[in-house]
Amino acid sequence: MGIIRSGFSFIAGTVFGVYVAQNYNVPNVKKIANTGLIIAKHFEENYRKPKKREGDD
């Protein structure tokens, strides 16, 4: 009974996820995450302080 009890929530979640993905307009999370990373890299490249040179004191 232990494996059935512990696997029930996993199976129920999988079935629910498949249902939602097929019947509703779910956004592509991977695409949103990649867009966020690109924006973060853009900000980092444009607004980073310049590195100090060894001769500058």
C-alpha positions as CSV (number, residue, x, y, z in Angstrom):
1,M,0.0,0.0,0.0
2,G,2.9,2.4,0.5
3,I,3.9,2.7,-3.1
4,I,0.3,3.3,-4.2
5,R,-0.2,5.9,-1.5
6,S,3.0,7.7,-2.3
7,G,2.6,7.5,-6.1
8,F,-1.0,8.7,-6.1
9,S,-0.2,12.4,-5.7
10,F,2.4,12.2,-8.5
11,I,0.0,10.4,-10.8
12,A,-2.8,12.8,-10.0
13,G,-0.6,15.8,-10.6
14,T,0.6,14.5,-13.9
15,V,-3.0,13.8,-15.1
16,F,-4.0,17.3,-14.0
17,G,-1.0,18.9,-15.7
18,V,-1.8,17.1,-19.0
19,Y,-5.4,18.2,-18.8
20,V,-4.5,21.9,-18.1
21,A,-1.9,21.9,-20.9
22,Q,-4.3,20.6,-23.4
23,N,-7.3,22.7,-22.6
24,Y,-5.9,26.1,-21.6
25,N,-3.4,28.5,-23.0
26,V,-0.4,27.9,-20.8
27,P,2.6,30.1,-21.5
28,N,6.0,28.6,-22.4
29,V,8.0,29.0,-19.2
30,K,11.3,28.2,-20.8
31,K,10.9,31.0,-23.4
32,I,10.0,33.5,-20.6
33,A,13.0,32.5,-18.5
34,N,15.4,32.9,-21.5
35,T,14.0,36.3,-22.3
36,G,14.6,37.3,-18.6
37,L,18.2,36.1,-18.8
38,I,18.8,38.1,-22.0
39,I,17.4,41.2,-20.4
40,A,19.6,40.7,-17.3
41,K,22.7,40.2,-19.4
42,H,21.9,43.4,-21.3
43,F,21.6,45.4,-18.1
44,E,24.8,43.9,-16.8
45,E,26.8,44.8,-19.9
46,N,25.5,48.4,-20.1
47,Y,25.5,49.4,-16.4
48,R,28.5,47.6,-15.0
49,K,31.2,49.8,-13.5
50,P,34.4,49.9,-15.5
51,K,37.2,47.7,-14.2
52,K,40.1,49.6,-12.5
53,R,43.5,49.4,-14.2
54,E,46.6,48.4,-12.3
55,G,48.2,51.8,-12.8
56,D,45.2,53.9,-11.7
57,D,45.2,54.8,-8.0
